[in-house]
Amino acid sequence: MTPAIVALTDAGVAFTVHELGHEQSRRDYGTEAAEALGVERDRVFKTLLADTHGRRGASRPVDQVVAIVPVTVQLSLRHLATATGAKRAEMCAPDVAERLTGYLVGGISPFGQKRPLPTVIDETCALWDTIFVSGGRRGLDVEVAPQTLIDLLDATVTDIVG
């Protein structure tokens, strides 16, 4: 069990675990997951970490945020900065993302991270009854209702893909 599965179980919410095969040579984890699950790629979301600089009301000059977007699109750092009230945003280095979340890149789950971070999810999540996010390791996805994700993570929902 990963911390993500434990967090979802402890929250008592409905979710489904999907164990998938993972080819070590592949780096397109989300596309690989969509193919293995047999679902639309837009329904599979990736979890990214970004540094936001100059956030209003931030207690330190650099704060990290979690951004959740479909695997088919690229995160708009400009839109993410706007959504978080930051002057700008940039992707976290992989080692920083791993240290902050406790997960390896390619398996970062929005649930069960080492410490809660502000979370923003792209508004397209509302197009689906359920979406798929990482379950905390490569080859493990959880299917969850978007509203469950939003509620558990106190996430902001807005356009962050542009």
N, C-alpha and C positions, 0 to 999 in steps of 0.2 A: 504494500500500500504506500502510495506517495502522500506527501503532506496535502496535496490538492484533494485527493480522495478522502482523506481523513477530515479535512475542513468541510467538504460537501456533506459527508455523512453526519458529522457533528451538527451541522446546520439543519439537518432533517429535511432537506429539499429533494425534489425528484431530479434524478440524473441517471444517465446510462453510460457505463464504461465500455469503450471499444478498444480491444487489444489488436494492434495491427503489426504486420511485419514491417521491418525497417531495413532498407539496404544501406550499409555503411557508406557506400560511395555517393549516395544522393544527398544533396543539400537543399532541395526544394521540398522540405518536410510537409508543408501544407498541401501541395499538389499531390504528393505521394499519399497523404492521408485521404484526400478526396477520392482518389482513384481506388484505394483499398476499401473505402466505405461505400463506394458506388453512389456518391451524392454530388450535387452541384458544387463546384469549387467555391462559389460565392458564399456558401453556407459554412465553410471552414474558415475560422478566424485565427490569426497569429497574434501572439502577445509580444510586444516590443517595449523596450525601455528607452526613455529619452531624458536628457538633462535639459531642464528649462532654466534659463538665465534671467534674472531680474524679475521674478514673480512678485507681484504686489502682495505685500503682507507675508512674504516668505521670511523665515527666521534665519536663513543663511543664503548666500549669494547663488548657490547652485542647488536645485532640488530636482529629484528624479520623479518621473511620472510613468505610469503604465499606459500604453496605447494599444487598443485591440481593434484590428482591421481585418477585412477579408484577405485571404492569401492571394487573391487575384489582383490586388491593387497595391500601390505604394503609399505609405503614410506621408501626408503633407506636413512637414515640420512647421511650416508657416501657420497652417490651420490649427495644429496642436498648440503652438505658442499662443495663438489668439484664444483658444478654448480654455487655457490655463491661466490667462492673464499675464503671460510672460512676454518679454521683449523678443526672445528668440528661443529656439530649441534645436538640439542636435542629438543624434543617436548616442546612446551610451556605448562605451567600448564593451566588447563581449565579456571580458573578465570582470568588469564592473557590474554588468547585468547579472552574471552568475553569482557574484559575491552578495549582491543585494537581495536576490530572490532565493538563492539556495538551489537553483535549477541550472542545468546545462543549456546553453543556446541550442535551439531546435526542440527543446522540451520545456520551455518556460511556461508555466501555467499562471493564469491570473489568480488562482486560488492557492491558499496555503503558502504564500511567500513568507520569507523570514520576518519582514515587517510590512504592515500595510502602507501602500503608496497611493497617492491620488490616481484615479483611473478614469480614462476617457475611452469610450467605445464608439465606433462609427455608427451613425444613424441607420445604416443599411441592415443592422441586426434586426430591426423591427419587421423586415420583410419575411422573416421565417418564424415558424412556430418553435423550432429548436435550432440551435447552432452548435458547432463543434469547436472546442478549444483544447489545448494541450492538457493532458491529465497529469503532467509533471515529469514526463520522460518521453524521449523519442519513441514513437510507435504506440503511444497510449493517448487516446483522446477521450474527452467526456462530452456527451451530448446534453445540453441544458437549455431551458427556455431563456431567451434573452432577458426577460424581466427578472428572472431569478439571479442571473449574473449581475444585472444592474443593482438589484436590491442588496445582494450580499456584499458587493464591493463598493456600494454607495457611488456608483459610476456616473459620470456625466455622459450624456448621449448627444452627439453633434456630428457634423460633417468634418472628418479629419483626413479625408482622402483627396478632396478638391476636385 
